[in-house]
């Protein structure tokens, strides 16, 4: 989720509260003399492997039904990225287990794994430079991480424990709820949350203003939520980037992934959230600046093709508005646009900027005019080429960040139910094609606007019609 860079006195105090909620641990190193796994798993089998032309990697089908994609190293940094992703997320937890989902990622590793306490595990991860992070989004969940090639077996043992030997800890359970609440309060994204809460209605799981009772969940609820989301590794798409196909690697995949216990998968497809009509929301705070957040809520299928076009349009909006707002309103900065896309929400294109309070009206008019111009006429070929170059550069650099690269592949794999490589052909994005989507996606009825210290209402009339 995007930070809107509005740092207030209340935000500062909330951050202090969040830090104070952290549990201070004894910095004395624990004396640990035991293997990560007390008992070695019985290996499963790789039943098929095939070259994947989309990613240049190898797709392994395992005897327990799990599919694993490995892509080769693109450089010599010896870092392996990892992502395991499944559909579900907060949408799969519902109202009963939703409060547990708000703190679960903070809890899972801190509670420990197998014979390892949370403190022991943290020390082991730091010593071996291992990273493994659980995540829960509105309708997806999983793990991401990275490791050095030298510590790959230890990393695979760690992920084996995550699936097979979770622990519960009553003290960590309470600490996780307090810490998650304080972190939510310290977050200054209330406009983003408020717009979504108003738009999606009562089924949206993230309120705009957090109260501590919203995090209340029993230890049994934590365990149930963890089991519902992370209880069946077969439901996940496993991706390793920067991993060359070697005999040793294949043996470890059989030992630590093909050995995982699994069940048949019941696909989770959440019913799409209802889309409300555009809202305009206002907040007033003791600041000498103003901020505006623009959301376009677009009910389109969640596919990688939609994501690519949303990325292109977001970049085009950002480039247009950065120039227009800076030239005409002076003290406008932090112009930023991006998008979110998932099966539950559909597409959300986001735009925000900060400006002088006296420029609220002028900045809004410029923003509407630029969006209207994108809908009325195609961008120039020069503009399109510029956006192409930005996105192609991002593509080329993606493999330099193994964990993010693995996340990208697993996200697209889950969206499309097929593998998507690193290089969308943006040369096919012509001014006419981009204009077609700008006209369809950026109309008046899709927009909602959030304001801090801007009291004028935004006139969206110029965005009406086809």
C-alpha angles and dihedrals in degrees: 000000000000125000113221093206096233105144113191134177089252089052091053092051091048090053090052088051090049092052091048089052090060114103111240110223129206105265092209107116113246117236103239121182107165137092121258089242116042090195126030115233123242105252122243124206140262101231097184140004129187139174114257111213093193094064103016087239139112125261115211123196110202131208092249092055098257117137117214126189120197122187123195126251114273095195141013100265093110093220122137119205123208137196132169113183137179138174117256117066119151090338090065094050097057125193097309098055097025094096089055089051090059091064103024099097089052090051108043103078095026088062090058134238130253110324092346123098119217092257092049091047093050091052092049093050092049093048092053097037091239121159124194120163127181115213136191120192129176093283108000137058139178145107135294128187149132141222141177117266088245092059096041095113091051089050091051089050089052093052089047089057092048090061100036109029114035116163133210124220122182094204093049089046091060093042091051093055093049093045094047092050092050092047091051091051090049091055114098098205097107094129091053091049094044094052091049093045091053094043102045098035132210097340093063104106100207116074120206096234115037124223122190095239089063087072095050110124130147123241087250089057090051090052092046093049091049091049093048094050104029103024098099118045091188088074090065133085107227118209129179119184125195091027118131119211103254130156091246092052092053091050091053092049089054092046102044106024107023087050094060115114111244141176132208111285124244105200113235114218112171119212106253115260115253114257116227125201122268119293132195114210128189134201128178122208136169096263134118093224137061134223131201127196120195121195126187109196108200121182100217130136116272104247134140088247090058089047093052093050091045089052091050094048092046091054091047092050091049094050093046095047096041089061098038097046096044092048096048108029104034105203096054117120143148092058104176137164132182140138147236125211133182139139093255099050103024114214125340118186111195131199129175142166142166123233144165111283090238089059097054096106096042093047091051092050091050091049093051091046093052093048090047090050090053089053095044101048138016119259116253120268088244091058091047091050090051093053090045090055092050093051095042089052089053090050093051092049096046095087089057088071105055099188094048090045091054090048091052094051095045092048093053092042090056094045096050100027085231135078120273122195133222100267124064107190100245090173085082091061103100127179088254094052094048091047090054091059095040089055093048099041106036102055124134098260093061098056130096124175132208123196139193111194094346105115100177118094119239116245107219096175092114089065095059125114134023 
